[in-house]
Structure formats: C-alpha cells, structure tokens
Amino acid sequence: MRKTNKSTGGTSFHDTIIGTTVHTLKQLLGEPVCEDNTGMDKVNYEWEMETSNDDVFTVYDWKEYKSLHEHEIIEFHIGGHNKAITEQAKNEIYESLGKR
C-alpha cells in the first residue's frame, strides 16, 4: 500500500469501512490529499492510495458534518472501482495496523 499519483476518478463506496482515527491514518498513510476539517462539507479528510496490486483507492470520512478530533474513532469509507479492491485495501490497512 502506498500513495498514488494515478487518478482516483470513478472510485466509489462499496460498503467497505474502517473504524479508526485521523491520527492513526496520518501515521499510516501520510498526510491527506484533502484536509478541510471544518465540518462544512461532506468530507474533512481524504487519502488517495494504491494497493499492492496497483489498484487505486480512497479513504475518507463521509458526512460527519463536524470538525473531527485527531484521536476520535470514526468510520472511514474506502472507495475503489469495485468491492474486491476496497476489501483488499481494507485488508492491507489492517495488516499495516497489526490487526486481522
């Protein structure tokens, strides 16, 4: 899993989520490509990544409509071109976190 320079256009939500914090995601995925933690839009944070199979995916909070505390556990959505990609991304995130 790594940051991507590829387009993530056309990715979407396929019912894959991960419960974690902004702080943890920043440590694991680096700085987000989008960060507007005002709660005024549908997304406060978004990361654009690639799986080990070179498939693009995104990780983002969705419709929290509030500023997020860095250590608050929330459900982040994982977007991709299909369910298999989003599940692969979730598995790689959990492996990196030492969870299974």
N, C-alpha and C positions, 0 to 999 in steps of 0.2 A: 504494500500500500504506500502510495506517495502522492504528493501534489501533482496536478496535471496542468499542462499548457494547452491541452485539447479542449475543444468546445464541449460544454455540457448541455448545449441546446437540445431540446427534445427529451430530456430526462424528466421523470415524473415519479410520484409516490405510488408504491406498490404494497402498501400496508406493512412496511418494514420500519420499525422504530428501535431506538436505543435510549435507555434511561441513563443519563449521565449529567455532568456539569460542563459549563463553558470552560472552566479552568482545566478540567481533565482533557477536553477536546483540544484546547490550545496546546497543552503539553504533548499530546499525541499527534495531532495533525498540523500543528503550527498555527500561525496567525490566519484568521479567516479572510477570504477574499472580499467579503461584505461584512461590515460591522457598523450597525446603527442602533445601538442599544437604548433607543428612546421609547420603544413600545408603540410607536405611532404607525408602524407599517406591519405587514403580515409576517415579516422575517426580521429578526435582530442580528442574527449571525448566520453565515453560510460559508462552508468549505467546499472546494472543488478538488476532487481526488481521483486516483486511478487504483483499481485493484491490481493484484499481482498478475492478473490475466490481461492487463492493459485496457480494461473496461472503465469508462468514466462513471463517477457517481458524485452526488452531493450530500452533504449533511447540513441540516438547518432546523432551527426551531420554527414552529408554524402556529400563527395566530395566538401568540401568548398575550399580545396587546398590553404589555407592561415591560418595564426595564427588568432585565434579569440580573440577579446577583451571581457573581462568578462561581460560587460554591453551591448554588441551588440546583437540586436534581430536577431535571425536566425531561420530557420525552422529545427527543430529536428525531425528525424524519430523515430517512435515507432515500434519496431519489436516484433512479437509474433508468436505463432503456427497457428493462424487464425485471421481473421478480427474482430471477436467478442471479442477476447482477447485484441487486440490493441485498439479497441474502448472503452472497459472497462477501460483499463489503462489510456487512454486519459481523460475519464470522471473523474477518481479518481484524476488525476493530476490537472484538472481544479477545482474540488471540493476543493482540498487542497490549491489551489491558491485563492479561494473565487470567482471563475468565474463560469458561467453556460451558 
